[in-house]
Amino acid sequence: MKPIIAETGYEFAKGPNFNTLNIYLDGRSSSDLLWESLESEIETALKLGAKLSFEIDFGFSEERALLRDPACFFSRGRAVTSFEERVYKPYREQIAAIILYRGSGSFKKTICQDAALNSDFLDWKVEFFEEEEVTDQMFRLFSMEIFMQYLHRLSAPLIDDVPLLALFDLADSMRPSFQAELLSKTFFPYIIPGVKGASIDFNGFGWQGRGSLGYVGHKPLSLIEIETAPPTLGIVIPEMGKVPYDLFDKTINCLVENGIAYRVFPESLMIESWHGLDQILVFSGTVSHEGRRMLQGFNAAAGQVVTVGDSLDLIDEIEVEKFIRSRGI
């Protein structure tokens, strides 16, 4: 059963579709970690027949995330240890989700205010984008990379079968190509993204909107109950620095207009991602040598490659326009 998480007990009681209740825990450096009302909140949730969701606030903020402060990491680690001993171990079977972050998808201000971090960003930018002019999307990508690495290290003791969530408001990066990059599985090996303002299909939780794995919000949306068939088309997001943003957006919009469902994954994870797919769509000008070999393997497994751009001369290949027409939409 997908977790449908209510923000408050009142909303859980009023919303017939909710099955999980969120409980806030202060895990900031300034917290004494006593969580005095914790047991009573858990008891109330269980009496309501709810599964449990816990949101640990580690005090991350866009202006002062403190991602390179050892003392702050230690303090946040204490909060994880306290949660593990007092909550996770005794209530594990009742826990449907653990929220580790809720906020912006960019730490641009933190990066610009930290000389060492800004220097790292500039080196990273040259590695992936060479001499291109710095953009907000580059700041978002660097933010996502360093933040998710940090969050995975911090939450390592909790990585298990219970979903760990990071909720991102991506309203300032609405382009499908931007969001596809930011939500790449390479950033989320164990933690699951939750998104507010999604403009692309993704594998994760909806934050005030639809998500394939669950929902977090104030209002139970009827659309979250709609079960759709798994997509049979996969789309390869090119390597960082090689995404043809305009062409990617145009392709996604065309698929959506024609009612064609899809899922996105990075080239490096193509083999483990193609289960259940009939076609894989690629932007031929960005396919690496290793990527082409994987596509040949997909052909050998009776899969078809859909190309945007020049032909890759594969055994079973079709242009994107012909593919859309063949779906009879």
C-alpha positions in Angstrom: 0.0 0.0 0.0 1.3 3.4 -1.0 1.9 5.8 2.0 -0.6 8.6 1.7 0.8 10.9 4.4 -1.3 13.6 6.2 0.6 16.5 7.7 -1.6 16.7 10.9 -3.9 14.5 12.9 -6.8 16.7 12.1 -6.2 16.3 8.3 -5.8 12.6 8.8 -9.2 12.4 10.6 -10.9 14.5 8.0 -9.3 13.0 4.9 -10.7 9.5 4.1 -7.8 8.7 1.7 -5.0 9.2 4.2 -3.3 6.1 5.7 -0.3 7.6 7.4 0.3 10.5 9.8 3.4 12.6 9.9 5.1 13.4 13.2 7.7 16.3 13.3 11.0 15.9 15.3 13.4 18.7 15.9 16.9 17.4 15.0 18.6 20.7 14.7 21.9 21.5 16.5 20.0 23.7 19.0 17.6 20.8 19.9 17.9 19.0 23.2 16.5 15.9 21.4 14.1 15.2 24.3 11.0 15.1 22.0 8.8 15.3 25.1 5.5 14.7 23.3 6.8 11.9 21.1 5.2 8.9 22.7 1.8 10.6 23.1 1.8 11.6 19.4 2.7 8.0 18.4 -0.1 6.6 20.6 -2.6 9.1 19.1 -1.6 8.1 15.5 -1.9 4.4 16.2 -5.3 4.8 17.9 -6.4 6.6 14.7 -5.4 3.5 12.7 -2.5 5.3 11.0 0.8 4.2 9.9 3.7 6.4 11.1 5.8 8.9 9.2 8.5 10.9 11.0 10.0 14.1 9.7 13.4 14.9 11.2 14.3 18.6 10.8 18.1 18.8 10.7 18.1 22.6 10.2 19.1 22.7 6.5 18.4 26.0 4.9 19.3 27.5 1.5 21.3 30.4 3.2 23.2 28.3 5.8 23.1 24.6 5.1 26.5 24.0 6.9 27.4 21.1 4.6 31.1 21.3 5.4 30.9 21.8 9.2 32.1 18.7 11.1 30.6 19.8 14.4 27.2 20.3 12.7 27.4 16.8 11.0 28.2 15.3 14.4 25.2 17.1 16.0 22.9 15.9 13.2 24.3 12.4 13.6 23.3 12.5 17.3 19.7 13.2 16.2 19.9 10.2 13.9 21.2 8.0 16.7 18.5 9.2 19.1 15.8 8.5 16.5 17.2 5.1 15.7 17.2 4.0 19.4 14.0 5.7 20.5 11.8 5.4 17.5 13.1 3.3 14.6 13.9 0.1 16.5 10.7 -0.1 18.7 8.3 1.1 16.0 9.9 -0.1 12.8 6.9 -2.2 11.7 4.5 0.7 12.0 6.7 3.2 10.1 5.7 3.9 6.5 8.3 6.7 5.7 11.0 8.9 7.2 11.3 12.4 5.8 14.9 13.7 6.0 14.5 17.0 4.2 11.9 19.4 3.0 12.8 22.6 1.1 14.5 24.1 -1.9 16.4 22.1 -4.5 19.2 24.7 -4.6 21.8 25.8 -2.1 23.2 28.6 -4.3 23.4 31.1 -1.4 25.3 28.6 0.7 27.7 27.9 -2.1 28.4 31.5 -2.9 29.0 32.4 0.7 31.4 29.6 1.4 34.8 30.3 -0.3 35.9 26.6 -0.3 32.5 25.4 -1.5 32.4 28.0 -4.2 35.9 26.9 -5.3 34.7 23.3 -5.5 31.7 24.4 -7.5 33.9 26.2 -10.1 36.1 23.1 -10.5 33.1 20.9 -10.8 31.6 23.3 -13.4 34.7 23.1 -15.6 34.8 19.3 -15.4 31.2 18.9 -16.6 30.4 22.1 -18.5 33.8 23.3 -19.5 33.7 26.9 -20.7 30.0 27.4 -20.6 28.6 30.4 -18.7 27.5 29.6 -15.2 23.7 29.1 -14.9 21.2 28.5 -12.1 20.8 24.9 -13.3 24.5 24.3 -12.7 24.1 25.5 -9.1 21.1 23.2 -8.7 22.9 20.2 -10.0 26.0 20.8 -7.8 23.7 21.4 -4.9 21.9 18.2 -5.5 25.1 16.2 -5.8 26.8 17.4 -2.6 23.6 17.5 -0.6 22.4 14.0 -1.5 25.9 12.7 -0.8 25.7 14.4 2.6 22.2 13.1 3.3 23.1 9.5 2.4 26.1 9.6 4.8 24.0 11.1 7.6 21.1 8.7 7.3 23.3 5.5 6.7 22.1 3.8 9.9 18.5 4.1 8.8 18.9 2.7 5.2 16.7 -0.3 5.2 13.3 -1.3 3.9 11.5 1.8 5.3 11.4 4.6 2.6 13.7 7.5 3.3 12.4 10.7 1.7 13.9 14.1 0.7 11.2 16.6 -0.4 12.1 19.2 -2.9 10.2 22.2 -4.1 11.2 22.4 -7.8 8.8 25.2 -8.7 11.7 27.4 -9.8 13.0 24.8 -12.3 9.9 23.8 -14.2 11.6 22.7 -17.4 11.2 18.9 -17.9 14.9 18.6 -18.9 16.0 20.4 -15.7 13.9 18.2 -13.4 15.0 15.1 -15.2 18.6 15.9 -14.4 17.9 16.9 -10.8 15.9 13.7 -10.1 18.4 11.3 -11.7 18.8 8.0 -10.0 22.5 8.7 -9.7 21.6 11.2 -6.9 19.1 8.9 -5.3 20.6 5.4 -4.9 18.7 4.8 -1.6 16.8 8.0 -0.7 13.6 8.6 -2.6 12.8 12.0 -4.0 9.5 13.8 -3.2 8.6 16.7 -5.5 6.4 19.8 -5.4 5.8 21.3 -8.8 6.7 18.3 -10.9 6.7 18.8 -14.6 8.0 15.3 -15.5 7.1 11.8 -14.6 9.4 10.5 -11.9 9.7 7.6 -9.5 9.0 9.0 -6.1 6.5 10.8 -3.8 4.3 13.7 -4.7 4.5 16.6 -2.3 1.1 18.3 -2.7 0.8 16.5 -6.0 0.8 13.1 -7.6 3.7 10.7 -7.1 4.1 7.1 -8.3 5.2 5.8 -4.8 3.1 7.9 -2.5 1.9 11.3 -1.4 2.7 13.9 1.3 0.4 16.9 1.8 -2.5 18.6 3.5 -5.3 17.5 1.1 -6.0 13.9 0.0 -6.1 14.1 -3.7 -8.4 11.8 -5.6 -5.8 11.5 -8.4 -3.4 9.7 -6.1 -5.7 6.7 -6.1 -5.6 6.3 -9.8 -3.5 3.3 -10.7 -2.0 3.4 -14.2 -0.2 0.7 -16.1 3.6 0.8 -15.9 5.1 2.7 -18.9 6.7 0.6 -21.6 8.9 3.5 -22.9 12.1 4.5 -21.2 14.0 7.7 -21.8 17.7 8.0 -21.3 18.8 11.2 -19.7 22.3 12.0 -21.1 25.3 12.5 -19.0 25.6 15.7 -17.0 26.8 18.5 -19.3 25.5 16.8 -22.4 21.7 17.2 -22.0 20.2 18.9 -25.1 17.7 20.9 -23.0 15.5 22.4 -25.7 15.3 19.1 -27.6 14.6 17.1 -24.4 11.8 19.5 -23.5 10.3 19.4 -27.0 10.4 15.6 -26.9 8.8 15.2 -23.5 6.0 17.7 -24.4 5.3 15.8 -27.6 5.0 12.5 -25.7 2.7 14.1 -23.1 0.5 15.6 -25.8 0.1 12.2 -27.4 -0.7 10.5 -24.1 2.5 8.3 -24.1 3.7 7.4 -20.7 7.5 7.0 -20.0 10.1 6.8 -17.3 13.5 8.4 -17.2 16.8 7.0 -16.2 20.5 7.8 -16.7 22.6 6.1 -19.4 24.8 4.5 -16.8 21.9 2.6 -15.3 20.3 1.6 -18.6 20.6 -2.2 -18.1 19.1 -2.3 -14.6 16.3 0.1 -15.7 15.0 -1.6 -18.9 13.0 -4.3 -17.2 9.4 -4.2 -18.5 10.2 -1.8 -21.3 9.5 -2.3 -25.0 11.3 0.8 -26.2 14.1 3.0 -25.1 14.3 6.6 -26.4 17.8 8.2 -26.8 19.2 11.4 -28.1 21.6 9.9 -30.6 24.1 12.8 -30.5 24.7 12.2 -26.8 25.0 8.4 -26.7 28.4 7.2 -25.5 30.3 4.2 -26.9 29.3 2.2 -23.8 25.7 3.4 -24.2 25.6 2.2 -27.7 26.7 -1.3 -26.6 24.0 -1.4 -24.0 21.4 -0.4 -26.7 22.7 -3.3 -28.8 22.0 -5.6 -25.8 18.5 -4.2 -25.5 18.0 -5.0 -29.2 19.2 -8.5 -28.5 16.6 -8.8 -25.8 13.9 -7.9 -28.3 13.7 -4.2 -27.4 13.4 -1.4 -29.8 15.4 1.8 -29.8 13.7 5.1 -30.5 16.1 7.8 -31.8 15.9 11.6 -31.6 18.4 12.7 -34.1 20.6 10.8 -36.5 20.4 7.0 -36.9 22.6 4.8 -34.7 22.4 2.0 -37.2 21.0 -0.5 -34.8 19.2 -3.7 -35.6 15.8 -2.5 -34.4 15.6 1.3 -34.5 12.8 3.8 -35.2 12.7 7.6 -35.4 10.7 9.3 -32.7 8.1 10.8 -35.1 7.4 7.3 -36.6 7.3 5.8 -33.2 4.6 8.3 -32.0 2.6 7.7 -35.2 2.8 3.9 -34.7 1.2 4.2 -31.3 -2.0 5.3 -33.1 -2.6 8.3 -30.9 
